[in-house]
Amino acid sequence: MSQNRHPLFVPLIFVGGLIFGFGLGFSHMARPEVVLNFLQFEDFGLLFVMGGAAVVTGLAFALVPRLFDRAPLTGDTYGRRLKSFDRNVLIGGAIFGVGWGLSGICPGAAYASLGVGNVTILWALAGMFVGAYVQGYWRSQRATTETSPAGAD
């Protein structure tokens, strides 16, 4: 990523997050019961919100690189970042899905839910932080064992 970012980079990221959070709150997607009703096939409002977001994102990914050579705030070139589909992706997706189903909230919406006064969501946020810490610790331990010489112990 470019180190010579535009001075408005961080403020615009903040404003974008506020708009995203407001949208989640306004559409009631920051309420766990709405998400759980969707997952139980009782309310399909979330499907329309996610579908609308997917259309806007798809259009942006298709059109913006054709209109601009570089990202306006970072100066970076546009390019696809491909990641492998491996065991870590499957396990992470399964854990994310189970957490989403149990709590009725995903990480982005959890902060918006806290913003609309759902204080009990702090338990889900604590679980997300613990899970992220454990994953980071596990990954760093795995990386050190993979890079250490075989006879160093």
C-alpha positions in Angstrom: 0.0 0.0 0.0 1.2 3.5 -0.7 2.7 5.5 2.1 1.9 8.8 0.3 -1.8 8.8 1.0 -4.0 11.8 0.4 -4.6 13.8 3.6 -8.3 13.0 3.4 -7.8 9.2 3.4 -8.4 8.6 7.1 -11.3 11.1 7.5 -13.0 9.6 4.5 -12.6 6.1 5.8 -14.1 7.2 9.1 -17.1 8.9 7.2 -17.5 5.8 5.1 -17.7 3.7 8.3 -20.3 6.1 9.8 -22.4 5.8 6.7 -22.1 2.0 6.7 -23.1 1.9 10.3 -26.0 4.3 9.8 -27.2 2.1 6.9 -27.1 -1.0 9.0 -28.9 0.7 11.8 -31.5 2.3 9.5 -32.2 -1.0 7.7 -32.4 -2.8 11.1 -29.6 -5.2 10.1 -27.8 -4.3 13.4 -30.6 -6.1 15.3 -29.7 -9.8 15.9 -33.3 -10.9 15.8 -33.6 -9.6 12.2 -30.5 -11.6 11.2 -31.7 -14.7 13.1 -35.1 -14.5 11.4 -33.3 -14.4 8.0 -31.2 -17.4 8.9 -34.4 -19.3 9.9 -36.1 -18.3 6.5 -38.7 -16.2 8.2 -37.7 -12.7 7.0 -35.9 -12.1 3.7 -35.2 -8.4 4.2 -31.5 -9.1 4.8 -31.3 -10.9 1.5 -32.4 -7.7 -0.3 -29.9 -5.5 1.7 -27.0 -7.9 0.9 -28.1 -8.3 -2.7 -28.2 -4.5 -3.2 -24.8 -4.2 -1.6 -23.5 -6.9 -3.9 -24.8 -5.1 -7.0 -23.3 -1.8 -6.0 -20.0 -3.5 -5.1 -19.9 -5.4 -8.4 -20.6 -2.3 -10.4 -17.8 -0.4 -8.6 -15.3 -3.3 -9.1 -16.2 -3.4 -12.8 -16.4 0.3 -13.6 -13.9 2.1 -11.4 -10.7 0.5 -12.8 -11.9 1.4 -16.3 -12.5 5.0 -15.3 -9.4 5.6 -13.2 -5.8 4.4 -13.5 -5.1 4.6 -9.8 -7.0 4.8 -6.6 -7.7 8.5 -5.9 -6.7 8.6 -2.2 -3.8 6.1 -2.1 -2.3 6.3 -5.6 -2.2 2.5 -5.7 -2.9 0.7 -9.0 -6.0 -1.4 -9.2 -5.5 -5.1 -9.3 -7.1 -8.3 -8.2 -5.8 -9.9 -5.0 -6.3 -13.6 -5.4 -6.1 -15.8 -2.4 -6.1 -19.6 -2.3 -9.1 -21.6 -1.3 -7.6 -23.9 1.3 -8.3 -25.5 4.6 -7.9 -22.3 6.5 -10.6 -20.6 4.4 -13.0 -23.5 5.0 -12.4 -23.6 8.8 -12.6 -19.8 9.1 -15.8 -19.7 7.1 -17.3 -22.5 9.3 -16.4 -20.7 12.5 -17.7 -17.4 11.1 -20.9 -19.0 10.1 -21.5 -20.7 13.4 -20.7 -17.5 15.3 -23.1 -15.6 13.0 -25.8 -18.1 13.5 -25.4 -18.2 17.3 -25.1 -14.5 17.9 -27.2 -13.3 15.0 -24.6 -10.7 14.2 -21.4 -10.3 12.1 -18.5 -8.1 13.0 -19.4 -5.0 11.1 -23.0 -5.1 12.3 -21.9 -5.7 15.9 -20.4 -2.3 16.1 -23.5 -0.7 14.6 -25.6 -2.7 17.0 -23.6 -1.3 19.9 -24.2 2.2 18.4 -27.9 1.7 18.4 -27.9 0.8 22.1 -27.6 -3.0 22.1 -25.2 -3.3 25.1 -25.5 -7.1 25.3 -23.7 -7.3 22.0 -20.5 -6.7 24.0 -20.5 -10.4 24.7 -20.4 -11.2 21.0 -17.7 -8.5 20.5 -15.6 -10.0 23.3 -15.9 -13.4 21.6 -14.8 -11.9 18.3 -11.7 -10.4 20.0 -10.8 -13.6 21.8 -11.2 -15.6 18.6 -9.1 -13.1 16.7 -6.4 -13.2 19.4 -6.4 -17.1 19.5 -6.2 -17.2 15.7 -3.3 -14.7 15.6 -1.5 -16.6 18.3 -2.0 -19.9 16.6 -0.9 -18.6 13.3 2.3 -16.9 14.7 3.2 -20.2 16.6 2.7 -22.1 13.4 4.8 -19.7 11.4 7.7 -19.9 13.9 7.7 -23.7 13.9 7.6 -23.8 10.1 10.6 -21.4 9.8 12.8 -22.8 12.6 15.5 -25.3 11.5 14.8 -29.0 12.0 17.6 -29.6 14.5 17.4 -26.3 16.5 15.4 -27.7 19.4 
